[in-house]
Amino acid sequence: MSVMRQPGAAAPDMANGLQVLQPGGWPQPKGYANGMMADGRLVVTGGVVGWDVSGRFGDGFVAQVRQALENIVAILAEGGARPDHLVRLTWYVVDMDEYVSNLKALGKAYREVIGTHYPSMALVQVVRLVEPAARVEIEATAVVPR
């Protein structure tokens, strides 16, 4: 959790060398950070969907989000990164109402897979995703400290 400070000032060092950027006087965001700063080795994913290793999609939006997050954790591990190294997530959803109506269950799934680390995030509604059965696609960026 960051403290309020002068605009442009970074939060004190967090675990793993990441810093939350929270301009002074801004309201504290819920479930994400306004900005992150890190120094280290960059690990990025492509758009990750909620299918399992057999290419089967989870049943419903929350199940697909959970699987997409689990898939991201697996990709990060391949690069020597952990969920607490995440600095950015970009979510693409095909139905914003589906996202909003599932916030409580999404928060639970997120905490169970990622924990209580909340990087910078963006949420974008799109017309469709490449995989017709996909309800969500998530891109991740992590920085592993030097």
N, C-alpha and C positions, 0 to 999 in steps of 0.2 A: 504494500500500500504506500503510495507516495504522499508527501505532505505538500501543502500549498506553498508556493515560492514565487519569486519574481519571474515575469515572462521570460522565456528562453532558457531558464535554468533547468538543469537536469535533476532528477530525483537522486538521492543517495544510492550508492551501489547496492544492487540486489544480489541474491544468490546467482552464481554462474556469470557474473560480470555484466548482467543486463541492467539497464536503467529505464525506468518508466519516465516518460516526458509528460508532465502535467503543468501547463501554464498556471501561474498564480491567479487566483480569483475564479478560475473555471470550475463548474460543478464537477464533482467526482463521477466518472462514468461507471455504469453498472455492467459488469460482465465483459469488459474490454478495457484497453488502454488507449488514450488519445495518440500516444506515440511511444516508441521504444528506441533505445540506442544500445549498441553492442559492438564489441570488438572480438573478432575471431574468424573461424572457418565457416563459410556460408553453406547451408544445406537447403535446397529447395525441392519442392515436389511439383509435378504437373497437376492438372485437375484430377482429383481423386474422388471417385464415386463410391457408393455404398454397396459394392458387390463383394462376395467372398472369393476365396481362391479358385472356386469352380465357376466363377462368373455369374453366380446367382445373387439377385438383389434381395435385400431385406424386405420384409412385409411392412410397408408403411414408411412414412416420412422419418419418424424418430429412429426406427430400426436402421434405415439407410444412413442417417447422420452418424449413429453410433458406429456402424461398420466403416464408414468413410474415415472417421477419427481413428479407429483401430488400424486401418490401412495406413494412415499418415504416420502413426506411431511406429509401425513396422518399417516404413520407408526411412524415417528418421534414424532408426536403429542401424540400418544398413550404412548410414553415413556417420555413425558414432554420436548421434544426437539423441536427446531425450525431449519429452514434451515441455519441460521447463526451459528449454533452449529456444522455444518458439518466440518469434518477434512479430509475426504477421500471419493472419489467416484471412483469405478472401472466400466468402461463401457465395455460390451462385445457386439460386433456388428458382423453381419453375412456378411457385405459387407463394407469394408473400403472406397471404392469409393463412396458409398451411403452417408456415414458420411461426407467425404470431400466435396462432391458436394452440401451439404446442410448446410455448416457452418454458413452462415448468418441467415438462418431461425432457426437453432439450437440455436444460440446465443440469438436470440430474445425470443424463447420459454423458454430457461434457465433463462434469466433475469426476465421474467414474472412470473415464478413459484418460483425460488430460490432467485432471486434478484442479487445484484452485489457482492455476497460473493463467492469467488473462492477457494475451498479447494484443497488439493493435489488430482490429478486425474491420472488415467491410462486408456488407451484405447487399447483394444485387439480385433483383428479379430478372430472369431471362425468359425469352419466348420458349426455348427448349434447349436440351442438352444433346450431345452427340448420341448417347445411349438413350433410346426412347423410354426405357423403364426407369431411368434415373430421375429422382426428385430433387437431388442436391449434388453439387460438385464443389469440392473445397481445395484451394491451393494453399500451401503452407511454406513459410520461410522460417528457418531456424539459424541461429548463430551459436556455434560451439566455441567456448572460450579457448584462448591460446594456452 
